[in-house]
Amino acid sequence: MSHSHAEPTPGECADFLDQIVYFLDNELDQADCSAVRLHLDSCNPCLEKYDLQRTVKAVVARSCAEAAPEELRNRVLLRIREVQIQIRES
C-alpha cells in the first residue's frame, strides 16, 4: 500500500483540521492549500468537518450582512437605556 492511499493518522487529521479555518479564509500559501486539498480528497471525516465549517462561515457571513428591522432596533436600544438607568440607580 503506498503512503498516498494510507489512512491518515489522528495527528495528521488534527494538523489539517487546524489549517481548515485558514484554508477557508484563503490565508494559506499555495503549497499548504494543495496539501489541505489532497488531504480532504482522501479523508471523509475531515471533509465532513470542512463542509460544516464552510457552512457555518457562510451562515455567519449572511447573518452579519442583514440589518435588524427598525422596530426591533428601537426596542433593543430602549431596553439598553432602561438597564443603564437601573444600573446607575443601584
Backbone as CSV, one residue per row, in Angstrom:
resi,resn,N_x,N_y,N_z,CA_x,CA_y,CA_z,C_x,C_y,C_z
1,MET,0.850,-1.172,0.000,0.000,0.000,0.000,0.898,1.237,0.000
2,SER,0.696,2.170,-0.928,1.518,3.365,-0.993,1.064,4.345,0.072
3,HIS,1.974,5.236,0.449,1.686,6.188,1.524,0.525,7.118,1.159
4,SER,0.384,7.487,-0.119,-0.658,8.430,-0.504,-2.061,7.853,-0.333
5,HIS,-2.199,6.516,-0.297,-3.512,5.914,-0.127,-3.725,5.382,1.291
6,ALA,-2.729,5.583,2.173,-2.857,5.109,3.555,-3.844,5.988,4.303
7,GLU,-4.492,5.393,5.286,-5.416,6.155,6.120,-4.621,7.196,6.902
8,PRO,-5.094,8.429,6.953,-4.388,9.453,7.733,-4.422,9.105,9.215
9,THR,-3.373,9.474,9.917,-3.332,9.243,11.362,-4.120,10.357,12.049
10,PRO,-4.559,10.114,13.293,-5.274,11.181,14.015,-4.452,12.466,14.114
11,GLY,-3.138,12.331,14.265,-2.278,13.509,14.350,-2.278,14.294,13.048
12,GLU,-2.234,13.581,11.928,-2.279,14.248,10.622,-3.615,14.971,10.457
13,CYS,-4.693,14.309,10.836,-6.013,14.937,10.731,-6.083,16.180,11.610
14,ALA,-5.553,16.121,12.817,-5.573,17.280,13.721,-4.834,18.447,13.090
15,ASP,-3.684,18.161,12.455,-2.929,19.230,11.796,-3.750,19.866,10.679
16,PHE,-4.403,19.043,9.882,-5.197,19.571,8.774,-6.433,20.308,9.279
17,LEU,-7.041,19.804,10.337,-8.224,20.480,10.887,-7.856,21.860,11.431
18,ASP,-6.651,21.983,11.986,-6.183,23.300,12.441,-6.054,24.266,11.267
19,GLN,-5.711,23.742,10.093,-5.485,24.589,8.922,-6.766,24.912,8.156
20,ILE,-7.841,24.201,8.436,-9.077,24.390,7.670,-9.585,25.828,7.747
21,VAL,-9.529,26.434,8.925,-10.010,27.812,9.077,-9.197,28.743,8.181
22,TYR,-7.883,28.551,8.164,-7.026,29.388,7.330,-7.270,29.102,5.849
23,PHE,-7.534,27.843,5.544,-7.844,27.444,4.169,-9.123,28.128,3.698
24,LEU,-10.154,28.124,4.547,-11.422,28.763,4.206,-11.267,30.271,3.994
25,ASP,-10.344,30.881,4.733,-10.132,32.330,4.650,-9.062,32.698,3.618
26,ASN,-8.599,31.705,2.844,-7.550,31.933,1.832,-6.292,32.544,2.444
27,GLU,-5.898,32.031,3.605,-4.731,32.560,4.300,-3.550,31.594,4.271
28,LEU,-3.615,30.551,3.447,-2.512,29.599,3.329,-1.758,29.844,2.035
29,ASP,-0.463,29.515,2.053,0.278,29.614,0.800,-0.124,28.458,-0.117
30,GLN,0.319,28.515,-1.357,-0.109,27.547,-2.369,0.217,26.106,-1.977
31,ALA,1.401,25.889,-1.400,1.807,24.531,-1.019,0.889,23.971,0.064
32,ASP,0.575,24.808,1.069,-0.303,24.349,2.143,-1.723,24.122,1.629
33,CYS,-2.195,24.983,0.717,-3.524,24.789,0.116,-3.584,23.450,-0.609
34,SER,-2.548,23.156,-1.353,-2.513,21.884,-2.090,-2.528,20.700,-1.139
35,ALA,-1.776,20.811,-0.045,-1.726,19.720,0.937,-3.090,19.525,1.596
36,VAL,-3.772,20.611,1.926,-5.098,20.516,2.546,-6.082,19.898,1.559
37,ARG,-6.072,20.362,0.310,-6.981,19.793,-0.698,-6.746,18.299,-0.877
38,LEU,-5.475,17.910,-0.949,-5.139,16.489,-1.116,-5.654,15.681,0.065
39,HIS,-5.484,16.209,1.274,-5.962,15.501,2.462,-7.486,15.383,2.443
40,LEU,-8.169,16.486,2.106,-9.636,16.458,2.083,-10.163,15.484,1.039
41,ASP,-9.427,15.339,-0.058,-9.836,14.383,-1.098,-9.742,12.938,-0.627
42,SER,-8.912,12.684,0.385,-8.694,11.298,0.814,-9.219,10.994,2.215
43,CYS,-9.821,11.978,2.879,-10.244,11.763,4.273,-11.673,12.277,4.466
44,ASN,-12.629,11.374,4.433,-14.034,11.767,4.568,-14.370,12.460,5.890
45,PRO,-13.845,11.986,7.035,-14.171,12.701,8.285,-13.712,14.159,8.265
46,CYS,-12.529,14.421,7.721,-12.046,15.804,7.643,-12.858,16.594,6.619
47,LEU,-13.250,15.952,5.535,-14.069,16.621,4.524,-15.414,17.031,5.118
48,GLU,-15.995,16.166,5.944,-17.262,16.500,6.600,-17.096,17.688,7.543
49,LYS,-15.985,17.719,8.280,-15.724,18.838,9.191,-15.478,20.118,8.398
50,TYR,-14.789,19.996,7.274,-14.560,21.145,6.393,-15.897,21.690,5.884
51,ASP,-16.760,20.790,5.416,-18.072,21.215,4.919,-18.879,21.917,6.008
52,LEU,-18.824,21.396,7.231,-19.533,22.017,8.347,-18.977,23.413,8.619
53,GLN,-17.654,23.533,8.659,-17.033,24.841,8.903,-17.401,25.839,7.800
54,ARG,-17.392,25.368,6.561,-17.719,26.234,5.423,-19.174,26.707,5.525
55,THR,-20.070,25.801,5.925,-21.487,26.145,6.071,-21.684,27.153,7.196
56,VAL,-21.048,26.919,8.334,-21.164,27.843,9.474,-20.643,29.224,9.080
57,LYS,-19.509,29.257,8.402,-18.928,30.533,7.976,-19.885,31.273,7.042
58,ALA,-20.517,30.555,6.129,-21.451,31.171,5.183,-22.684,31.712,5.912
59,VAL,-23.196,30.961,6.883,-24.380,31.397,7.636,-24.050,32.636,8.467
60,VAL,-22.897,32.632,9.114,-22.490,33.787,9.916,-22.313,35.013,9.020
61,ALA,-21.656,34.826,7.881,-21.450,35.958,6.964,-22.787,36.517,6.487
62,ARG,-23.716,35.636,6.160,-25.031,36.080,5.702,-25.775,36.801,6.826
63,SER,-25.680,36.282,8.039,-26.363,36.891,9.178,-25.805,38.273,9.485
64,CYS,-24.508,38.432,9.330,-23.882,39.721,9.627,-24.237,40.769,8.584
65,ALA,-24.653,40.344,7.420,-24.980,41.281,6.343,-26.411,41.797,6.458
66,GLU,-27.239,41.108,7.215,-28.636,41.503,7.346,-28.789,42.552,8.442
67,ALA,-29.615,43.541,8.194,-29.885,44.573,9.198,-31.162,44.225,9.957
68,ALA,-31.154,44.546,11.230,-32.350,44.306,12.045,-33.438,45.286,11.621
69,PRO,-34.697,44.864,11.692,-35.787,45.797,11.394,-35.738,46.989,12.355
70,GLU,-36.140,48.151,11.883,-36.072,49.385,12.673,-36.802,49.255,14.015
71,GLU,-37.978,48.609,13.996,-38.745,48.440,15.236,-37.971,47.624,16.265
72,LEU,-37.343,46.543,15.827,-36.545,45.712,16.735,-35.351,46.507,17.255
73,ARG,-34.697,47.214,16.379,-33.544,48.028,16.770,-33.949,49.036,17.845
74,ASN,-35.068,49.708,17.660,-35.542,50.693,18.638,-35.876,50.044,19.971
75,ARG,-36.502,48.866,19.949,-36.833,48.164,21.205,-35.569,47.771,21.955
76,VAL,-34.565,47.290,21.223,-33.306,46.887,21.859,-32.623,48.109,22.474
77,LEU,-32.557,49.207,21.734,-31.935,50.418,22.263,-32.670,50.924,23.504
78,LEU,-33.997,50.879,23.488,-34.786,51.294,24.642,-34.466,50.421,25.852
79,ARG,-34.400,49.129,25.623,-34.110,48.197,26.725,-32.704,48.433,27.282
80,ILE,-31.742,48.718,26.402,-30.378,49.018,26.870,-30.390,50.254,27.754
81,ARG,-31.127,51.293,27.347,-31.228,52.524,28.163,-31.867,52.226,29.515
82,GLU,-32.907,51.381,29.522,-33.571,51.033,30.788,-32.604,50.330,31.727
83,VAL,-31.818,49.422,31.196,-30.851,48.687,32.029,-29.773,49.639,32.528
84,GLN,-29.310,50.564,31.671,-28.300,51.533,32.110,-28.838,52.394,33.255
85,ILE,-30.078,52.801,33.176,-30.706,53.600,34.236,-30.777,52.782,35.514
86,GLN,-31.199,51.529,35.417,-31.295,50.669,36.598,-29.918,50.489,37.248
87,ILE,-28.888,50.356,36.442,-27.531,50.176,36.979,-27.077,51.440,37.703
88,ARG,-27.348,52.605,37.106,-26.954,53.875,37.748,-27.678,54.096,39.066
89,GLU,-28.940,53.665,39.129,-29.744,53.873,40.338,-29.414,52.875,41.443
90,SER,-28.697,51.832,41.107,-28.370,50.789,42.102,-27.284,51.265,43.049
